[in-house]
């Protein structure tokens, strides 16, 4: 299943060329000249966890990227899905079992953090799912000296992506070049 981008290519171009600029270009107010822009889909395993507590049953979703194993809480309520993406995607490197282990560890860490804040320890619930989805990111390529660099934004929210996501995207690019 492919998540449908909510940010159009034109909107992505505006965001990438105006808002995400290296500091020297922001000072000189020169716009970034994008050489190319494309949407790239990254594989994620999505797990659902239900916990029972005094407040009742709570549900949380955790997504683990299938390339580096970065886990995060995931909200899929506002997402729409397609059966096929219209452009570049790569395959998951991590197995479902490894992704589930990472998701479990991340959820336990979050529970412990919440428990320390609330001065009571909630118990971890049962993890289900592990379905794979492909999440879109707009990638803008810029010329930097004699080489090229890239900038990325989330194709659903339009949020600029940082160092953690850059690592994932670099691994995706390497995989796509080998294939």
C-alpha positions as CSV (number, residue, x, y, z in Angstrom):
1,X,0.0,0.0,0.0
2,X,1.3,3.4,-1.0
3,X,0.4,6.5,1.0
4,X,-1.0,9.2,-1.3
5,X,1.0,12.5,-1.2
6,X,-1.0,15.5,-0.1
7,X,1.6,18.0,-1.2
8,X,1.7,18.6,-4.9
9,X,4.9,18.8,-6.9
10,X,4.4,22.6,-7.3
11,X,3.9,23.0,-3.5
12,X,6.9,20.9,-2.8
13,X,9.0,23.0,-5.3
14,X,7.9,26.2,-3.4
15,X,8.7,24.7,0.0
16,X,12.1,23.3,-1.0
17,X,13.2,26.4,-2.9
18,X,12.0,29.0,-0.5
19,X,12.0,27.6,3.0
20,X,14.8,25.1,3.2
21,X,18.0,27.0,2.4
22,X,21.5,26.7,3.7
23,X,22.4,29.7,6.0
24,X,24.6,31.5,3.5
25,X,21.8,31.5,0.9
26,X,19.2,32.7,3.5
27,X,21.5,35.7,4.4
28,X,22.0,36.6,0.8
29,X,18.3,35.9,0.0
30,X,19.1,34.0,-3.1
31,X,16.6,31.3,-3.9
32,X,17.8,27.7,-4.2
33,X,17.8,26.5,-7.8
34,X,16.4,23.0,-7.8
35,X,17.7,20.9,-10.7
36,X,15.2,18.2,-10.3
37,X,12.3,17.2,-7.9
38,X,10.8,13.8,-7.5
39,X,8.7,11.8,-5.0
40,X,10.4,8.8,-3.4
41,X,8.6,6.1,-1.4
42,X,10.3,4.6,1.7
43,X,9.1,1.2,3.1
44,X,7.7,1.2,6.7
45,X,6.4,-1.6,8.8
46,X,3.4,-0.5,10.8
47,X,2.5,-2.2,14.1
48,X,-0.5,-1.6,16.3
49,X,-0.2,-1.9,20.1
50,X,-3.2,-2.0,22.5
51,X,-2.7,-1.5,26.2
52,X,-5.3,-1.8,28.9
53,X,-5.0,0.6,31.9
54,X,-7.1,2.6,34.3
55,X,-8.1,5.0,31.5
56,X,-9.4,2.0,29.4
57,X,-7.9,0.5,26.3
58,X,-5.4,2.7,24.4
59,X,-4.2,2.1,20.9
60,X,-0.9,3.3,19.5
61,X,0.7,2.7,16.1
62,X,4.5,2.5,15.7
63,X,6.2,2.7,12.3
64,X,9.7,1.3,11.7
65,X,11.4,2.2,8.5
66,X,12.4,-0.9,6.6
67,X,15.9,0.4,5.7
68,X,17.6,1.6,8.9
69,X,15.1,0.6,11.6
70,X,14.2,4.1,12.8
71,X,11.0,3.8,14.9
72,X,8.4,6.5,15.5
73,X,4.8,6.9,16.7
74,X,2.6,6.8,13.7
75,X,-0.8,8.4,13.1
76,X,-2.5,7.0,10.0
77,X,-6.0,8.5,10.6
78,X,-5.7,11.2,7.9
79,X,-3.8,9.1,5.3
80,X,-5.2,7.8,2.1
81,X,-3.8,4.8,0.3
82,X,-3.2,3.7,-3.3
83,X,-2.4,0.2,-4.5
84,X,0.6,1.5,-6.5
85,X,3.0,4.4,-6.3
86,X,3.6,6.4,-9.4
87,X,7.3,6.7,-9.1
88,X,10.5,5.6,-7.2
89,X,10.4,3.2,-4.3
90,X,12.8,0.7,-2.8
91,X,12.4,-2.6,-0.9
92,X,12.7,-3.2,2.8
93,X,16.0,-4.4,4.0
94,X,14.9,-5.3,7.5
95,X,12.8,-8.4,8.1
96,X,9.4,-8.1,9.7
97,X,10.7,-9.9,12.8
98,X,13.6,-7.4,13.2
99,X,11.2,-4.5,12.7
100,X,8.8,-5.9,15.3
101,X,11.7,-6.2,17.8
102,X,12.6,-2.6,17.2
103,X,9.0,-1.4,17.5
104,X,8.6,-3.4,20.8
105,X,11.8,-1.8,22.2
106,X,10.7,1.7,21.2
107,X,7.3,1.2,22.7
108,X,8.7,0.0,26.0
109,X,11.0,3.0,26.1
110,X,8.1,5.3,25.5
111,X,6.1,3.5,28.2
112,X,8.9,3.8,30.7
113,X,9.3,7.5,29.9
114,X,5.6,8.0,30.4
115,X,5.6,6.0,33.6
116,X,8.4,8.0,35.1
117,X,6.5,11.2,34.3
118,X,3.2,9.9,35.7
119,X,4.9,8.0,38.6
120,X,3.3,4.7,37.6
121,X,4.3,2.1,35.1
122,X,1.8,1.1,32.5
123,X,2.2,-2.4,31.1
124,X,3.0,-3.1,27.5
125,X,0.2,-4.6,25.4
126,X,0.2,-7.0,22.6
127,X,1.7,-6.0,19.3
128,X,-0.1,-6.9,16.1
129,X,0.2,-6.0,12.4
130,X,3.5,-5.6,10.8
131,X,2.0,-4.7,7.4
132,X,4.3,-2.8,5.1
133,X,3.4,0.6,3.6
134,X,5.3,2.9,1.3
135,X,5.5,6.5,2.6
136,X,6.3,9.4,0.2
137,X,8.9,12.1,0.5
138,X,9.6,14.9,-2.0
139,X,13.3,15.1,-2.9
140,X,14.8,18.2,-4.4
141,X,18.2,18.0,-5.9
142,X,20.5,21.0,-5.9
143,X,23.9,21.6,-7.5
144,X,26.6,22.2,-4.9
145,X,30.0,23.0,-6.4
146,X,30.9,20.1,-8.7
147,X,28.4,17.7,-7.1
148,X,24.7,17.4,-6.2
149,X,23.0,17.4,-2.8
150,X,19.4,16.9,-1.9
151,X,16.8,18.2,0.5
152,X,13.7,16.4,1.5
153,X,10.2,17.1,2.8
154,X,7.4,14.9,4.0
155,X,5.0,14.6,1.0
156,X,2.0,14.3,3.3
157,X,2.6,17.1,5.8
158,X,5.2,19.3,3.9
159,X,7.6,19.2,7.0
160,X,11.3,19.5,6.2
161,X,13.2,16.3,7.0
162,X,16.4,16.3,9.1
163,X,19.5,14.2,9.7
164,X,17.6,11.1,10.8
165,X,15.6,10.9,7.6
166,X,18.5,11.9,5.5
167,X,20.3,8.7,6.6
168,X,17.3,6.6,5.6
169,X,17.0,8.3,2.2
170,X,20.7,7.9,1.5
171,X,20.3,4.2,2.1
172,X,17.2,4.1,-0.2
173,X,19.2,5.9,-3.0
174,X,22.0,3.4,-2.7
175,X,19.6,0.5,-2.9
176,X,17.8,2.0,-6.0
177,X,21.1,2.6,-7.8
178,X,22.2,-1.1,-7.2
179,X,18.9,-2.5,-8.4
